[in-house]
């Protein structure tokens, strides 16, 4: 009976050690200062996914689709109404950006990528501004390694695949803003 209890105790100790695997798959201690829980890791993954959405579909590689033949021309350019199931108004675009990025980053993104505007309560895109160019990455399965967590600032490396299959890493920074984690920049 003592052998059984001893074997069971050893098994539980081993099982506990295996359960402390962290975000990078290593067996670092959960008391490590850079350890973050699954909830925070889920938030970082969501932010990376949102960043990828803005890079791939909204600002850099592509733009939101627009209606043809319904252009509005003014002193700022030629604007077409956006046709999107994901974003229906300029206010909604701003709200989604602010749910991903800090207020400062959101302002900079909207100023730097000023393709979109509100015309009569409808989201429009300026057809005269050419799309930006960036390298294409596969954001679907990023590897995340937390570098540091201090004073509500998360610094982490994100590794994604390039089109040619090679890895590319970004060092991303996110901040806790009133209990919500937001990216400090758009990464592409």
N, C-alpha and C positions, 0 to 999 in steps of 0.2 A: 504494500500500500504506500509506503514511504517513497519507493522508487517511482510509482505512478504520480504522486504529488510532485516530486522533484522534476520529473520529465514534463509534467503539465506546467509547472512554474517556468522552466526553461523555455518551453514552447511559447508561453505568454510573453516572456521577456523578448524573445526573438520577434514575435508578432508585433509587439509594441514598437520595436526598433524599425521594422519595415513600414509601419503605419506613419512614421514621421517623415516620409518622403515629401520633399517640398516641390515648389513650382518647377524646378529644373530637373527633377527626377533623381537628385542626389539625396543622400541620407543625412543632410545637415540637421542639426538640432533645431527644433521649433522655437527655441529661445534665441536663436541667431537674430541679431538686430535687423537684418535685411529680410527676414522671413515675413511673408504676407500670407494671410489665410485664403482659402478658396473663394470667399466672397469678394475680396479685393482683387484676386486674380481674374475672376469673372468680369469685374468692372474693367480691368485693363484690357482684357480680350474684347469686350464690347467697344471700348474706345478705339482700339486698333481697327476693328471692323468698320466703325463709323468713319474713321479717318480714310480707310480704303474706299468706302462709298464716295466720299467727297473727292478723292483723287481720281478714281476710275469713272465716276458717272456724273459728277457735277462741275468740277472746276478744271482739272488738269487734262486727263486723257480724252475725256468725252464731255459732252454737255447734256443737260436734260433735253429730251426731244421737244420739238416745237411744231406748231401748225404752219403749214405753208399757205400762202395766199391771203393771210390775215395780218399782214405787217402794219405796224404803226411807225411813222417817221416823225422824228422831232430833231431839235438841235443836237441831241446827244447821240443819235444814230438811228438805225433801223431795227425795230424790235418786233419779235414774233411771240405770240402767246405760247407758253410752255404747256405741254400735254404730258402730265406725269401722274402716276398713281401714288407716288411717294411724297411729292411736295406739290401743293396746290396754290400756295400764295407766298408772297415775299415775306410776310410775317412768319409763316410756317418755316420757311428756309432759315430765317434768322434764329428762330427758336431752336431748330435742330442743330444749327451750328453752335449756339450757346450751350446746348446740352452735351456737346462733345469737347469744346475748347473753352479756355478761360475767356473772360470778357475782353481782355486786351488782345488775345489771339483772334477772337471772333471779329473784333473791329478791324484788325489788320487784314484778315482773310477777305472780308467784305470789301475793303478798300483796294486790295491788290487784285482781286478777281471780281471786278465790278461788272460782270456780264449780265447780271440779273437786276430787274427793277420792278416796281409795282406800277401798273397802268390800269386805272379804273378798278382797283381791287383784284386784279389778275396778275399772276407772275408772268413776266416777259423776259426774253433773252435778247441781248444786243447781238445781232447777226454780223455786225461789222468788226467785232473784236475776234481775232483768230484764237483758236484753242492753244493753250500752252502745251509744251511738250515735256514729257518726262519718260524715264525708263519704265517699262512695264514689269511689274512684280506680281507674283502669285501670293496674294494676301490670305488665301483660304486656310492655311495651316501654319501660322507664325510660331516660331519658337521664342519664348520669352524668358529672359534671365534678369532678375531684379539685381541691380547694382547697388543701390542704396535707398534707404527710406529714412528720412530725417525731417522733422518739423513740417510734416504734411506734404513733403515733396518726394515723389517717387521717380527715381532714375532707373531706367531699364533698357536693356538691349533687346531689339526685336530682329530676328533673322527670318528673311523671306527668300524665296527663289526668284531669280531673274528669268527672263524668257529663255536664255541659253542654258538654264538648269543650275547655274552657279548660285551660291548663296550671297546675299547682301544683308548687311546689318545696319540698323539705324539705332542710335541712342536717343530714346524718347524721354521726355520729362513730363510728368503730370503733377498737378497740385490739388490738394484738398481745399476746395472753396466752399465754405459754409456746409461742410459735411458731404459735398459732392466732389468726386475726383474728375478733373478736366485736363485735357492735353494743353501744353503751352504753345504748340505750334502745329501747323499742318505738315506732315512728313511725306515726302515723295521723292 
